[in-house]
Amino acid sequence: MAAASKKKTRTATHRPAIKHRRFRHDDYVAVDLFSGFGGLTEGVKRAGFTTIMAANHNEYKVQVHEANHPEAEHWIADLVDPEAADYHSARDLPAADLLCAGVSCVNHSLANTVRAYEQGLALFELEDPDYEARVTRSERDRATATCVLQYAAKHHPRLILVECTTQLTSWGPALPGRSKVGDGSTYRWWLKQFELLGYHPAKVLYLNSQFFGVPQSRDRGYWIFVDKSLPMPDLEHRPVSHCGRCDTDVEAVWTWKTGIPDSGTVMYGKQYNYRCPSCHREVVPPMTPSLAALDLTDLGTRIGDKPIKVFKDGFVGPLARASMARAERCRQRFGSFPAVLMPAKSVRGSERILLQPMATQTSQQETAILSTGPAVQPLWEQAAADGLAALAVANYQGAPRSAHEPLPTQVGSETLAVVSSGVIPYRQNTVPTVHSEPMPTFTSEQIPAVLTAAGWYKQNGSSGTETAPHPVTDPLGTLTSRDTTALLMAQWQASLGEVPLEDCFYRMMAAHEIGRGCGFDVDFNDYRGTFTVWGSARDQVDGFGNAVSQQVGTWIGSRLRAILHTPQDCGPELAVAA
């Protein structure tokens, strides 16, 4: 009773728009269900849709969304449970041309795997005595997808965009002997209802955010429903990639490797990849390194200087037993590198070098940075005093980047170099280059010389550990389709393999780094971002980790927007009135 008395009873709350909207004759409007921090709202805004209403049950997330999208009205409400005191039906939201919904993935995704990692099991092999108690909640979370149906049945928006983890496809009664894997029958029923409402069969996209300029590997499913009065949009993802065999940049073709497993888990590299349209060999699209999200001015505390603690399992040390084991494993495995990202809460999981995108961010602050210590002098601090700048060059087409800007996305034909005071002296058949000029392509006999920098790192292959770091006096060499080359924007004291674990430095990723890693334009060092956020690190990370990648939303939204300009289009006024 005491606990129950502390729980506040609330009712659904409507918050009018705090900024007056000015509509043009060609405005197309959107409604965003389960809007969270507004990843989809911002994404479709960039594509040309004005969100007029957003709804979420979490008051804090609604407040953050409102601060960034003041032109939208908001509901703080439970859209799922009619018996909840704060229930508000999705049917009662306003009509729109586009309905967006990031449906819940809390209990039927691989994010809920901490104990599975600890036991060395896959999620669906985990012995979980609490599973039965969570079944109702899990099905309720999945039922957020039915709110999309309710809205479509009432308002029939011409376009619908749904985002969720790929495991939505297993929605249904459990398969025999596999209590956590559904048979997909409810999912198939859900899809069929949209066809009965007059939509084309759903176009399902499996996309990874790392190929859209987000420094995070985030596999998600996107379901697009288009009214039959409209043509289907071009939704084939064809990222420009370099084919080593054809020795040219191509529009890569999204290709299945295995098909969809019973669990519904679809991941880049395992279930699908990209291939050259000419020779059909696998190619790797450009991606953004996690380095673009990290603040190298703060690399934490030396492990040996951390206070000694006694943990629940009796282990005594500066970090938990699993964290210490993981840190030592990373130190040995990535001994040639000065820093690595590692899961902080388990012995198993996915570690990443700083040239790879971050692992998928969940709602928890669970990624740590293990390094050899503070950078001698981060490059962006030197820039103010010495005029240093980082240049990214792609066959004479690259533009200069200042030292405080994130590294660009790399493709197979790009090269990097650093300039000091605006000039790079070259040896062997090259001339000095001013920092505002594009740099020539390096050959194996051309060695760039710089006054200040630590080195560059080249990733060959899928794991990122095939090559060691290089000093800046080494030539960059030929870049292939499986290479990612970047400059670590600081001077490091040593590599991980050269120091004992207690002399390594360790800290959790900060909220603003996670926000940047999730594609949000947050404040970063002296840079002032456009995204407004506040609150505890825990609340911020929860908001960032559950958000839809806005860059993917923009890519899809722009293609949906395009079909509204076809001769079949009846105009925004008629659509909203329908």
Summary of the structure (lengths in Angstrom):
residues: 578
radius of gyration: 25.0
end to end distance: 48.8
largest distance: 81.8
contacts: 1907
relative contact order: 0.14
helix: 26%
strand: 24%
